[in-house]
Amino acid sequence: MPEEPAEEWTKCVIDITDAHGERFSREVTREEVEAASARARTAAEAPIVILGPSSPAP
């Protein structure tokens, strides 16, 4: 799949067959892809908090 599609797109289909012949297929909308990408960017930019032994239990 090219990095940038030649035309505007509204959805894509993920179709995977595993080594046992089990098939998984899912249609994903552009909005779902963009929302997931935004969540991943936000998570990647979030600070990493390391709790020490004197930190209160969650």
Z-matrix of the N, CA and C atoms (Angstrom, degrees):
N
C 1 1.448
C 2 1.528 1 107.93
N 3 1.315 2 117.62 1 131.10
C 4 1.460 3 119.68 2 178.69
C 5 1.528 4 111.34 3 -67.68
N 6 1.322 5 116.95 4 155.64
C 7 1.463 6 120.62 5 179.12
C 8 1.522 7 111.01 6 -62.52
N 9 1.318 8 116.88 7 -41.57
C 10 1.461 9 121.91 8 179.17
C 11 1.529 10 108.63 9 -120.22
N 12 1.341 11 117.81 10 116.08
C 13 1.464 12 119.44 11 179.05
C 14 1.530 13 111.40 12 -60.94
N 15 1.313 14 116.94 13 149.96
C 16 1.459 15 122.07 14 179.73
C 17 1.529 16 111.43 15 -68.08
N 18 1.328 17 116.74 16 -29.14
C 19 1.462 18 121.60 17 -179.98
C 20 1.522 19 109.59 18 -122.99
N 21 1.320 20 115.95 19 164.51
C 22 1.460 21 121.63 20 174.49
C 23 1.527 22 108.38 21 -65.20
N 24 1.324 23 118.52 22 139.53
C 25 1.457 24 121.18 23 -177.78
C 26 1.517 25 110.39 24 -124.22
N 27 1.333 26 117.04 25 151.74
C 28 1.461 27 122.10 26 -179.00
C 29 1.521 28 112.26 27 -117.03
N 30 1.342 29 116.94 28 -19.55
C 31 1.463 30 120.41 29 179.40
C 32 1.521 31 108.96 30 -161.09
N 33 1.332 32 114.99 31 163.95
C 34 1.459 33 120.35 32 173.30
C 35 1.527 34 107.49 33 -141.17
N 36 1.323 35 116.05 34 160.87
C 37 1.457 36 121.64 35 -179.40
C 38 1.523 37 108.29 36 -116.84
N 39 1.326 38 115.58 37 128.28
C 40 1.461 39 122.18 38 174.95
C 41 1.521 40 106.11 39 -99.77
N 42 1.316 41 117.09 40 122.74
C 43 1.457 42 121.90 41 -177.98
C 44 1.526 43 108.08 42 -132.47
N 45 1.330 44 116.80 43 110.85
C 46 1.458 45 122.56 44 -175.87
C 47 1.523 46 109.52 45 -123.52
N 48 1.321 47 116.89 46 136.44
C 49 1.462 48 122.48 47 172.87
C 50 1.520 49 107.07 48 -119.27
N 51 1.354 50 117.04 49 124.38
C 52 1.466 51 119.85 50 -178.53
C 53 1.531 52 111.37 51 -83.73
N 54 1.319 53 115.93 52 -179.86
C 55 1.468 54 121.80 53 -176.46
C 56 1.524 55 112.77 54 -64.15
N 57 1.334 56 118.04 55 -20.01
C 58 1.461 57 122.12 56 -179.68
C 59 1.527 58 112.32 57 -94.95
N 60 1.337 59 116.68 58 3.82
C 61 1.459 60 120.55 59 179.99
C 62 1.514 61 113.44 60 86.27
N 63 1.340 62 117.57 61 1.67
C 64 1.474 63 120.89 62 177.10
C 65 1.527 64 107.68 63 -71.72
N 66 1.314 65 115.47 64 135.15
C 67 1.453 66 119.89 65 -176.08
C 68 1.523 67 110.48 66 -113.39
N 69 1.328 68 116.18 67 138.86
C 70 1.456 69 123.66 68 176.11
C 71 1.514 70 107.08 69 -125.88
N 72 1.322 71 117.12 70 129.84
C 73 1.453 72 121.50 71 178.87
C 74 1.519 73 108.79 72 -137.61
N 75 1.338 74 116.02 73 135.71
C 76 1.459 75 119.62 74 179.32
C 77 1.511 76 109.20 75 -148.43
N 78 1.328 77 115.59 76 136.42
C 79 1.450 78 121.77 77 175.77
C 80 1.527 79 107.77 78 -95.21
N 81 1.319 80 117.20 79 131.76
C 82 1.457 81 122.53 80 -177.52
C 83 1.525 82 108.08 81 -124.02
N 84 1.331 83 116.63 82 131.11
C 85 1.463 84 119.89 83 179.23
C 86 1.523 85 110.71 84 -83.33
N 87 1.303 86 115.69 85 160.96
C 88 1.468 87 121.11 86 178.56
C 89 1.526 88 109.99 87 -59.85
N 90 1.328 89 117.29 88 -39.26
C 91 1.462 90 121.05 89 179.72
C 92 1.529 91 111.01 90 -61.55
N 93 1.337 92 116.96 91 -40.30
C 94 1.467 93 120.52 92 178.26
C 95 1.529 94 111.25 93 -64.53
N 96 1.338 95 116.34 94 -41.19
C 97 1.467 96 120.83 95 179.38
C 98 1.528 97 110.00 96 -64.98
N 99 1.326 98 117.36 97 -45.23
C 100 1.463 99 120.77 98 -179.07
C 101 1.529 100 111.37 99 -65.54
N 102 1.331 101 118.11 100 -39.32
C 103 1.472 102 121.19 101 178.65
C 104 1.529 103 110.73 102 -66.20
N 105 1.324 104 117.17 103 -42.21
C 106 1.466 105 120.79 104 179.00
C 107 1.532 106 110.33 105 -65.31
N 108 1.318 107 117.60 106 -39.36
C 109 1.462 108 121.30 107 178.39
C 110 1.524 109 110.67 108 -64.14
N 111 1.322 110 116.88 109 -41.07
C 112 1.468 111 120.66 110 178.76
C 113 1.524 112 110.69 111 -64.85
N 114 1.341 113 117.40 112 -41.59
C 115 1.480 114 120.56 113 177.79
C 116 1.521 115 110.74 114 -63.09
N 117 1.323 116 117.41 115 -41.34
C 118 1.464 117 121.24 116 -179.65
C 119 1.532 118 111.02 117 -65.92
N 120 1.342 119 117.02 118 -40.82
C 121 1.465 120 119.94 119 177.62
C 122 1.522 121 110.83 120 -63.07
N 123 1.335 122 117.04 121 -42.97
C 124 1.463 123 121.48 122 179.61
C 125 1.517 124 110.49 123 -62.56
N 126 1.324 125 117.06 124 -44.64
C 127 1.469 126 120.78 125 179.52
C 128 1.523 127 111.33 126 -64.31
N 129 1.324 128 117.36 127 -37.99
C 130 1.465 129 121.06 128 -178.81
C 131 1.525 130 111.65 129 -69.02
N 132 1.333 131 116.71 130 -29.15
C 133 1.465 132 121.09 131 -178.52
C 134 1.527 133 112.47 132 -88.53
N 135 1.326 134 118.21 133 -10.51
C 136 1.460 135 121.89 134 -177.86
C 137 1.526 136 109.86 135 -69.29
N 138 1.346 137 116.22 136 146.26
C 139 1.466 138 118.47 137 178.26
C 140 1.530 139 110.93 138 -68.08
N 141 1.311 140 115.46 139 151.55
C 142 1.461 141 121.42 140 177.40
C 143 1.522 142 107.59 141 -95.58
N 144 1.321 143 117.03 142 123.80
C 145 1.457 144 121.75 143 -179.53
C 146 1.522 145 108.73 144 -104.51
N 147 1.308 146 115.75 145 123.50
C 148 1.461 147 120.96 146 178.31
C 149 1.524 148 107.63 147 -110.19
N 150 1.322 149 116.27 148 119.01
C 151 1.458 150 120.95 149 -178.89
C 152 1.516 151 109.84 150 -91.10
N 153 1.309 152 116.05 151 136.37
C 154 1.465 153 121.25 152 178.06
C 155 1.511 154 111.32 153 -94.51
N 156 1.314 155 117.36 154 179.92
C 157 1.458 156 121.64 155 -176.79
C 158 1.537 157 113.27 156 -64.28
N 159 1.334 158 118.46 157 -24.17
C 160 1.465 159 119.96 158 -179.95
C 161 1.526 160 112.55 159 -90.83
N 162 1.337 161 118.34 160 0.99
C 163 1.455 162 122.40 161 178.71
C 164 1.516 163 110.20 162 -72.19
N 165 1.340 164 116.81 163 144.75
C 166 1.465 165 119.06 164 177.76
C 167 1.531 166 111.11 165 -65.51
N 168 1.311 167 116.33 166 149.49
C 169 1.467 168 121.36 167 178.46
C 170 1.525 169 109.11 168 -65.91
N 171 1.333 170 116.98 169 144.23
C 172 1.478 171 119.73 170 179.66
C 173 1.501 172 113.04 171 -68.01
